[in-house]
Amino acid sequence: MTMTATDRTSPLASPAYCHRRRALLSAGAGVLTALALGLPVGGCARNEQLGRSQLILVSDEEVEQISDMAEADIRRRSGGPVRDPARQRALERMAGRLSDVEGAPQPRRGFRPELLADRSVNAFVLPNGYSGYNDGMWSFVSGNQDEIAIIMGHEMGHLTGRHAQERVSQQLALSLGAAVIGAAAGAAVDRRYSPAIGAALGLGAALGGAAFSRSHEFEADRLGLIYAARADYEPQAAMRFWDRMEARGSQGPAGPTFLATHPSYGDRRERLAALMREDPEVRRALVATGRG
């Protein structure tokens, strides 16, 4: 549905939204110009733990607000929390150990794991620090805390990597590109592109329901391995986990999860094994805990 300037009840017509839209259109124009000229892209931020720059067009605060809205819905769709205080406390203790290591993410409201009733083998994280671990995942690993630590470290890796912000920014840049091109051609940007930009800004579904890219998944695997090793969990547990996932013969359920993504289980296992042999940062973490 196309919004017009007279739709005053729409959030797309609010002064705050219009101001944000103008700022984003300006940023989008700068991005496209830089790309066309082969110049450094404005909005790029260096992520030292990834060792690369990222295109970030949205603030952490904006993405956290969207996550807050998505959290309750995701919890509801996952069947709600499991009423098992002992297992919930175990998750929280693991989160505390992992959060205390060097380089671990520190969300504003903390890293908040929760055991959910869903029976699928699934786990996920939102940019506000809320992280769900399905009962099916707990059962699949038989409550093995080394394996859960690998999974939890992976979810923390997505936070450190700012993968949600990067993914949102990439989608936003595509929407802005269409808007800027339309403006250059004399199109009525306000009327024609407001819904597209509004959809890009209202990314609750994208944050909660879609898979990260292959490169994001591998980056989170690497960081998760480092965090687990630094917290004195057994990194080799990752190999057992992915071996069993491969033997299970399923690519896992769709949803907010690191399992329903592009890399095959075998690829991930092989990459993790290579990291333990060759990656200097992973090697340092292993040696420091006597596991190298």
N, C-alpha and C positions, 0 to 999 in steps of 0.2 A: 504494500500500500504506500502510495506517495504522499508525503506530508507537505503541506503548503505553509506559507508564512502566516496564514490566518488560524492555523491549528494551535491555539495558545495553550491548550491543555496538554499538549504533547511535550515530553521531555526534550525532544529534538528542537522545539521552538523556544526553550527557556534561554534567558540571557547567559547563564553559566555555560550551557551546552554550546550556544552560538560562539561564545568567546573561545571555548576549547576547540571547536571545529575550525575556527579561523587559524588558531595556533597550529593545529595539526596539518591543515592545508599548507600553511607556510613551511612547516617542517617537511612535508611531502614534496613540495616544490624544490626545496633545497636538496633533498635526497636524490630526486630524479636528475637535477642539474649536475650534481656531483658525479653520479653514475655515468651520465652521458659524457662528461668531460674527463672521466677517469681520475677524479680527485678524491681525497679522503672523504668519507660520508659523515656529515654532521649527525650527531645522535649516537655515534659509536662510542662504546665504553670498553675499556680494557678489563678483562676478567683474568686476574693473575693466576687463579687456580686452574683455569682452563688453558691458559697460555695463549689466548687469542682475544680479538676484539669482537664485540657484539653490537648489532643495531638495536638500540633500545629507544623507542619512541613513547613509551608509557612509564609512569613512575611506579615504584614498588607500592606506594600507597593506593594508587588506583587499582592495581591488580589485586591487592589485599581486600579492598572493598568488594570487588566482584567475587572473590573467593568466599568472603563472609556470607554473601547471598547464596552462593552455590552450596555451601557446606551443609545446611539443614536439609536441602533437597536430596543431596547425595546420601546423607545419613539415612533419610527416610527410604530411599529406593534400595538401600542396602540391607534393609530389615531392622535397622536400629542397633544400638550397642548390645553386646552379649552380657547378660547379668552374671558375670564370673569375676568377682573381685581379685582372685588370685592371679588369673591370667592377665587381667588388665594391669595389675601392679607389676607383673613381670615385664610387660611391654614398656611401662613407664620407667622401670629401672634400666632397661636396655637403652631407652631414649636418653636417659640421663648420662649414662656412660659414653655413648656416642657423641652427645652434645658437648661433652667436656674436652674432647680431643682438639688438638690444633687444627684450625681450618674449617671446623664444622660450622654449619649455618646457625645463625642466631635470630630466628624470626622474632618480631616485636612481641608477640604473645607466647613465644616459646614453641618448641617442636612438640606437638600434641598427638600422640598415637592413640588409636581407639580400636578395640576388637569389635568387629561388626558381625551380624548374624548371617550374612550371605554365605552360602555354602560353596561358591565358586572359588577357585584358586587364584586369588587376586589381591593386589595391594595398590595404593595410590597415595599421592600427596597433592595438596593445594598450596598455592604460594603464601597463604596466611599461616602455614605451619601445621595445619590439620592433616593428619595422615591416617588412612584407614587400612586395617589388616583383617581380611575376611576370615571367618571361622574355618572356611574351607582351606585357606592357606595354612592356618595353624595346624589343622589336621594333616595336611599333606606333608608337612615337615615334622610331624609328631612332636610339635613343641620344641624342636631343637633350637636352642638359642643362638648357636653359631650361625645357623642358616637364616634364622629370622634377622640376625644382626646384619648379614650380607644384604638382605632385602631392605631393611630399614636404612642402612648406609646408602644404598642406591637411591632411595627416595630423598634422603638428605642431599645427595649429589645433584638432584634436579633443582633443589633450592639454591645451593651454592652456585650452580651453573646459570641461574636465572633463566632457565629454559622456558618457563611460561611467559615471562616478559619478552623474551626474544621471539617466541612463536607468535605471540600477540602482535608484536611490532612488525614481523614479516607480513602477517595478514593485513595489518593496518596499512603498511606501505603499499600493498597491492590495491587496496581500496582507495587510498589517497592518490595513487598513480592514475586511476581511472578518473577521479575527480579533477585532478590538475589538467589532464589531457582534455577532458570535457570543457574545462574553463578556457583553455587555450583556443578551443574550437568555437568559443562563443556560446557554449551550453549554459543553461540556467542551473548553476551548481547547487544553489540553495534548494531548489525543488527536486532536482533530479538525483542528487547524490546524498542528500541527508539520510535517507534510510540505510544506504550502504555504509556510511560512516558511523551512523548510530549502531548498526549491527556489529561493526568492528569494535566499537567502544563497549558494547554490552556483551562481553565475551564469556559470560558465565558458563554457557554450554560448552564452549571450546576448552575452557580450563578444566572442566570437570569430566568431559566425555570423550576427548579425542587423544589419540596416541601422539607421543613425541616422535621426532625424526630419528632415523637410524643413528646419526652422529650424536644426537642428544642422549640416546640410550647408552651408547658406548662410553660417552663422557661420564654419565651417572654411574655406570658399572665401575669405571676406574676410580672415581672418587669414593664410592661405597666401599671398595676394597681397601683403600687407604684408611678410611675412618674405622672400619672394622678391625684392621690390623692395629691401628693406634690404640683402640679401646681394648686390645688383647683378646679379641675373638679370633677364631681360627679361619683364616682366609680360604684355605682349601675346601671349606664347607661350600663355597660357591660351585666348585666342580661337582660335588655330590648332588647339589640342588639341580643344576642344569642337566646332569646325566639322567636324573629321575624325570625331569620335565620332558626330555627327549624321549625317554622310554614310554612316557605316558601317551605320546603320540597325538598331542593336541596342541594347537596354537593358542589355547587359552581363550577366555571370554572377551567380548568387546567391553569397553568401558574405561573408566579412569584408572589405567593400570600400566605398569611397565611390561606386562606379559603379552598384551595384545598389540605388539609393535612389530617393526620390520625385521630386525635381526633374527635369524633362526637360533634355536637353542644351541646347536653345534657351533655356530659362529661365535656366540657369546662365550661359550666354554673355552674355545680356542683362543679368543682374544684375552680372556682373563688369565689363562695359563701363560700366554706370552707376556702379559703385564707383570706377572710374578717373576718371570725370568729376566725381563729386559728393561722395564720402566724404572728409572732411577728413583723416583719418589716412592713408588710401591716397594722397591727393594729396601729403601731406607726404613720405611715403616715396618717391614718384616724383620729386618735385622735388629731394629730397636727393641722389638718384643721377643727376640730370640727365635723367630720363626723363619728367618732367612736361610 
